[in-house]
Amino acid sequence: MQNSSPNVDQPEWLNEVTFNADGLVPAIAQDAVSGDILMMAWMNPQSLALTASEGKAVYWSRSRGKLWRKGESSGHEQLVSEIRFDCDADVILLKVEQRGGIACHTGRRSCFYRKLENGRWVSVDPVLQDPEQIYGSKQGD
């Protein structure tokens, strides 16, 4: 669904983004230097506008039902150097500098650490830091 009811406080460029029926758009975080895909999360108009204005990734947590500033509990912020969208205007690409080198709540560099090999999913990237050390008993970001 196109962002149909423009908010006077929201930037005009947000009207060109196509949000789904839940008011969300998928966002892919990509390392700005290496090109590695780090993670995918959801954004609503407010989180996308905040990301653009603050220069740090802000997502919408569907499970918590609230804004989620990447790194708020882990310290692993994503500094945004570029924001793009695809030809259909329904996927956001963030080119980021991943602070601390860890994007995944499992303690890995990327959330895409499993690879299909011979009909089985195999973990191919190491855990860089134990999630318990990063988050304690809190949910990861």
ABEGO torsion letter per residue (X at the ends): XBBABBBAABBAAAAABBBBAAGBBBBBBBBAAAGBBABBBBBBAAAAAAAAAAGBBBBBBAAAGBBBBBGAAAGBBBBBABBBBBAAGABBBBBBBBBGGBABAAGBABABABBBBGGBBBBABBBABBAAAAAEABBBX
